[in-house]
Amino acid sequence: MDEQSGESTELNFRSILEVSSGYWIEAMGLADDEIPEAVIVEGSWWRADRQAWRLSYLEDVRELGLPDLFWGRRNGRPVAFCMAYGAPRTVEVVYLFSMLGAKLAVQIGTCGGLQRHLQPGDIIVPESAIPADGVAAHFGNGAVRRATPALVEAARAELEARSEASVYVGPHVTFSSLFAESAEMMKAWHREGLLSVEMETATTFAVAEQYGLDAVSLLVVWDELTRGRRFSDPMSDAEVAALDAGNRHVYEVALALIDDLP
């Protein structure tokens, strides 16, 4: 106790993780029958165009009381969608909807291919993700974070049925920033047999693991890292078309997985 002011001098730190689910429901402006059954998270620079495209598949769309979190219905099911670039934003989105009772988290986006056979438009379904992003390590357990196996197989089957692209299932790495990757890192990931790298998947898996959601990630190859071609480099018309098709297929398959929820 401060003798002069009469106020307590005891420290009282409070984690954001202690905030109740009721607070988040009220802050988002959700009714009891609007709690999302699933959340889809996408990491992309091209936020405005991509967001409008994704939301066009949903009905009754509105932005929630917290910014950049969108709600809609998919065949009557409440669904949340957010463009969340990088692990620090992704953890917030997946955590919030896990607190509200969502059953499924689907990560979509693009990635860099770490193996020679990968081409633009190919689709990666990571069965595991090494958490090198600086966030995932605070959630879940073990040296890797894992997708829900049944969803990996369901996603693979849906993608192969819908798309002419090659679909690969295997290990992946989530890193903190495109601008912190070195050539030496990419060479090491290649030698380890990792298929791809991006910035969100391990965090989505880790938060889902800790809070009891199923989780899967569907990623379209953009950067051909073994050839030194990054997203900023020119692509042929055929490669652009393959990339666009892949971006459409991963979202449509994400919605199909939601349709199949019990």
C-alpha positions in Angstrom: 0.0 0.0 0.0 1.3 3.5 -0.9 1.1 5.4 2.4 0.6 8.8 0.7 -2.0 7.9 -1.9 -3.6 4.9 -0.2 -3.5 2.9 -3.4 -2.2 -0.6 -3.7 1.3 -1.0 -5.1 0.8 -4.7 -5.9 1.4 -5.5 -9.5 -1.6 -7.0 -11.3 -0.7 -8.3 -14.8 -3.5 -9.8 -16.9 -3.1 -12.0 -20.0 -5.4 -11.4 -22.9 -6.0 -15.2 -22.7 -7.9 -14.6 -19.5 -10.6 -12.6 -21.3 -13.9 -14.5 -21.3 -15.6 -15.9 -24.4 -18.7 -13.9 -23.5 -16.7 -10.7 -23.9 -15.5 -11.7 -27.4 -19.0 -12.7 -28.4 -20.4 -9.3 -27.3 -17.5 -7.4 -28.9 -18.1 -9.1 -32.2 -21.8 -8.6 -32.1 -22.8 -12.3 -32.5 -26.1 -13.8 -31.5 -26.2 -17.2 -29.9 -27.2 -18.9 -33.2 -24.5 -17.1 -35.1 -21.4 -18.7 -33.5 -19.2 -19.8 -36.4 -18.7 -23.5 -36.9 -15.5 -23.0 -38.8 -13.0 -20.2 -39.5 -11.0 -19.8 -42.8 -7.8 -17.8 -42.6 -5.9 -16.6 -45.6 -2.5 -14.9 -45.7 -2.0 -12.6 -48.6 -0.7 -9.1 -49.5 -3.6 -8.8 -52.0 -6.2 -8.3 -49.2 -8.9 -6.2 -50.8 -9.3 -8.2 -54.0 -8.9 -11.6 -52.4 -11.3 -10.8 -49.5 -14.1 -9.6 -51.8 -13.6 -12.8 -53.9 -13.8 -15.1 -50.9 -16.8 -13.4 -49.3 -18.8 -13.6 -52.6 -19.2 -17.3 -51.9 -21.0 -16.6 -48.6 -24.5 -15.3 -47.8 -25.6 -12.7 -45.3 -22.0 -11.4 -45.0 -21.1 -8.7 -42.5 -18.0 -7.4 -40.8 -18.0 -8.2 -37.1 -17.4 -5.7 -34.3 -13.7 -6.4 -34.4 -12.0 -5.2 -37.6 -11.3 -7.4 -40.6 -13.3 -10.3 -39.1 -16.1 -11.3 -41.4 -19.1 -13.5 -40.8 -21.4 -15.2 -43.3 -23.4 -18.4 -44.0 -22.4 -21.3 -46.1 -25.4 -23.5 -46.9 -26.9 -22.3 -43.7 -23.8 -22.8 -41.5 -22.2 -19.8 -39.8 -18.6 -19.3 -41.0 -15.9 -16.8 -40.2 -13.3 -15.5 -42.7 -10.3 -13.3 -42.2 -7.3 -12.2 -44.3 -4.5 -12.6 -41.7 -1.0 -12.1 -43.0 1.7 -13.7 -40.8 1.6 -15.7 -37.6 1.1 -12.8 -35.2 -2.3 -12.0 -36.8 -3.2 -15.6 -37.5 -2.9 -16.6 -33.8 -5.4 -14.0 -32.9 -8.0 -15.1 -35.4 -7.8 -18.8 -34.7 -7.7 -18.3 -31.0 -10.8 -16.0 -30.9 -13.0 -18.4 -32.8 -11.7 -21.4 -30.9 -12.9 -19.5 -27.8 -16.3 -19.1 -29.4 -16.7 -22.8 -30.1 -15.6 -23.3 -33.7 -15.0 -26.9 -34.7 -12.6 -26.3 -37.6 -9.8 -24.0 -38.7 -8.8 -24.0 -42.4 -5.6 -22.2 -43.4 -5.3 -21.2 -47.1 -2.8 -19.2 -49.1 0.3 -19.4 -51.2 3.7 -20.8 -50.5 7.2 -21.2 -51.8 8.1 -24.7 -53.2 11.2 -26.1 -51.8 11.6 -29.2 -54.1 12.5 -29.2 -57.8 9.4 -30.9 -59.0 7.0 -28.2 -57.6 5.5 -25.7 -60.1 3.2 -22.7 -59.8 -0.4 -23.9 -59.2 0.6 -27.1 -57.5 -1.1 -27.6 -54.2 0.5 -28.6 -50.9 -1.6 -30.1 -48.1 0.9 -30.1 -45.1 0.5 -33.1 -42.8 3.0 -31.4 -40.5 4.6 -27.9 -40.1 7.8 -27.0 -38.4 7.1 -23.9 -36.2 9.9 -21.4 -37.1 7.5 -18.4 -37.0 8.1 -17.3 -33.4 4.5 -17.7 -32.4 3.5 -21.3 -32.7 6.1 -22.4 -30.2 3.9 -20.8 -27.5 1.0 -23.2 -28.3 0.7 -26.9 -28.7 3.5 -29.4 -28.1 6.4 -31.1 -29.8 8.9 -30.1 -32.5 6.3 -30.0 -35.2 2.6 -29.1 -35.4 0.2 -31.4 -37.2 -2.9 -31.2 -39.2 -5.9 -33.4 -38.5 -5.1 -36.6 -40.5 -8.7 -37.3 -41.7 -8.9 -33.8 -43.0 -5.6 -34.1 -44.8 -6.9 -37.1 -46.7 -10.3 -35.5 -47.3 -8.7 -32.4 -48.7 -6.4 -34.3 -50.9 -9.3 -36.3 -52.3 -11.4 -33.2 -52.9 -8.5 -31.3 -54.6 -7.7 -34.2 -56.9 -11.3 -34.6 -57.9 -11.8 -30.9 -58.6 -8.4 -29.8 -60.0 -5.9 -30.8 -62.7 -3.1 -29.5 -60.5 -0.7 -31.9 -58.8 -1.5 -32.3 -55.1 1.3 -33.2 -52.6 1.0 -34.2 -49.0 4.0 -33.9 -46.7 6.1 -31.8 -44.3 6.1 -28.0 -44.4 7.8 -25.2 -42.5 6.3 -21.9 -41.3 8.8 -19.0 -41.1 8.4 -15.6 -39.6 9.0 -13.4 -42.7 9.7 -13.5 -46.4 12.2 -10.7 -45.8 14.2 -12.7 -43.2 14.6 -15.9 -45.3 18.2 -16.5 -46.5 19.4 -18.8 -49.3 21.1 -20.9 -46.7 17.8 -21.5 -44.8 16.0 -22.5 -48.0 18.9 -24.9 -48.9 18.6 -26.5 -45.5 14.8 -26.9 -45.7 15.3 -28.4 -49.2 17.8 -31.0 -47.9 15.4 -31.9 -45.0 12.8 -32.9 -47.6 10.3 -30.1 -46.7 7.9 -29.4 -49.5 7.1 -25.8 -48.9 7.4 -22.6 -46.7 4.9 -19.9 -45.8 4.0 -17.8 -42.7 0.9 -19.0 -41.0 0.2 -22.8 -41.1 2.2 -24.0 -38.0 0.4 -21.3 -35.9 -3.0 -22.4 -37.1 -2.2 -26.0 -36.3 -0.7 -25.1 -32.9 -3.6 -23.0 -31.7 -6.1 -25.6 -33.0 -4.2 -28.3 -31.2 -4.2 -26.5 -27.9 -7.8 -25.5 -28.0 -9.4 -28.6 -29.5 -10.2 -27.7 -33.1 -9.6 -29.8 -36.2 -7.2 -28.1 -38.6 -6.0 -28.4 -42.2 -4.0 -26.2 -44.5 -4.3 -25.9 -48.3 -1.5 -24.0 -50.0 -0.8 -23.1 -53.6 2.8 -23.0 -54.9 3.8 -19.6 -56.1 7.5 -19.1 -55.6 9.8 -21.7 -57.2 12.5 -21.4 -54.7 14.9 -24.1 -56.1 15.0 -22.0 -59.4 15.4 -18.7 -57.7 12.1 -17.4 -58.8 10.1 -15.4 -56.3 6.6 -14.0 -56.4 7.8 -10.7 -57.7 9.4 -12.3 -60.9 7.6 -12.6 -64.2 5.4 -15.7 -64.9 4.0 -17.1 -68.2 0.3 -16.8 -69.0 0.0 -20.5 -68.3 1.7 -20.2 -64.9 -0.6 -17.3 -63.9 -3.6 -19.3 -65.0 -2.5 -22.3 -62.9 -1.9 -20.1 -59.9 -5.3 -18.5 -60.2 -7.0 -21.9 -60.6 -5.1 -23.2 -57.5 -6.3 -20.2 -55.4 -9.9 -20.9 -56.5 -9.7 -24.6 -55.7 -8.2 -24.3 -52.2 -11.0 -22.0 -51.2 -13.7 -24.1 -52.7 -12.3 -27.2 -51.0 -12.2 -25.3 -47.7 -15.9 -24.7 -48.1 -16.5 -28.3 -49.1 -14.8 -29.4 -45.9 -17.1 -27.1 -43.9 -20.1 -28.6 -45.7 -19.0 -32.0 -44.5 -18.9 -31.1 -40.8 -21.2 -33.2 -38.7 
